[in-house]
Amino acid sequence: MDNQSKRVLAGGAALLLSFIVSLSFFAFRQQRSVQRVLFFPDGTTGLPRGESRKMPAQKSREAEVEYLLRELVLGPTVIQYARALPRDTRVRSVLYRGDTLFVDFSQHLVLDVGDLVLGFLPTLAIVRRTLEYNYPGVDGICFSIAGIEA
């Protein structure tokens, strides 16, 4: 075998190896997703109704909860359901310590309630229900608004 053939063979082998590595990386690196249920008030009765959503898996419990709460702020996709949280609400922080979850929302949760069907306490009850349903191992949930305990 001459040098030209050896180089072509080596290049083909390198290309094949690169393809196999890329394919393996793609197959095992695909974004995992989790199914979660978000609760929203029914637009006419105000009763909580569940809406299932597929969400990307996150690296930590706190990141998962924060993503879930951001989805709750975005609102329902079912037209008969109402918003659970004001549109401008932000999740300022999420901490999971021991079996207790600490969630801090922006002040918009109490200031921008104009488009909500429910009052403040029923709104927190819907958030609590969403969290307890999706994370049954959580024993306690503490909410705060702009750092002040709710």
Secondary structure in CASP SS format (residue, H / E / C, confidence):
PFRMAT SS
TARGET T0000
AUTHOR 0000-0000-0000
METHOD secondary structure of the structure
MODEL  1
M C 1.00
D C 1.00
N H 1.00
Q H 1.00
S H 1.00
K H 1.00
R H 1.00
V H 1.00
L H 1.00
A H 1.00
G H 1.00
G H 1.00
A H 1.00
A H 1.00
L H 1.00
L H 1.00
L H 1.00
S H 1.00
F H 1.00
I H 1.00
V H 1.00
S H 1.00
L H 1.00
S H 1.00
F H 1.00
F H 1.00
A H 1.00
F H 1.00
R H 1.00
Q C 1.00
Q C 1.00
R C 1.00
S E 1.00
V E 1.00
Q E 1.00
R E 1.00
V E 1.00
L E 1.00
F E 1.00
F E 1.00
P E 1.00
D E 1.00
G C 1.00
T C 1.00
T C 1.00
G C 1.00
L C 1.00
P E 1.00
R E 1.00
G E 1.00
E E 1.00
S E 1.00
R E 1.00
K E 1.00
M E 1.00
P E 1.00
A C 1.00
Q C 1.00
K C 1.00
S C 1.00
R H 1.00
E H 1.00
A H 1.00
E H 1.00
V H 1.00
E H 1.00
Y H 1.00
L H 1.00
L H 1.00
R H 1.00
E H 1.00
L H 1.00
V H 1.00
L H 1.00
G C 1.00
P C 1.00
T C 1.00
V C 1.00
I C 1.00
Q C 1.00
Y E 1.00
A C 1.00
R C 1.00
A C 1.00
L C 1.00
P C 1.00
R C 1.00
D C 1.00
T C 1.00
R C 1.00
V E 1.00
R E 1.00
S E 1.00
V E 1.00
L E 1.00
Y E 1.00
R E 1.00
G C 1.00
D C 1.00
T E 1.00
L E 1.00
F E 1.00
V E 1.00
D E 1.00
F E 1.00
S C 1.00
Q C 1.00
H H 1.00
L H 1.00
V H 1.00
L H 1.00
D C 1.00
V C 1.00
G C 1.00
D C 1.00
L C 1.00
V C 1.00
L C 1.00
G C 1.00
F H 1.00
L H 1.00
P H 1.00
T H 1.00
L H 1.00
A H 1.00
I H 1.00
V H 1.00
R H 1.00
R H 1.00
T H 1.00
L H 1.00
E H 1.00
Y H 1.00
N H 1.00
Y C 1.00
P C 1.00
G C 1.00
V C 1.00
D C 1.00
G E 1.00
I E 1.00
C E 1.00
F E 1.00
S E 1.00
I E 1.00
A C 1.00
G C 1.00
I E 1.00
E E 1.00
A C 1.00
END
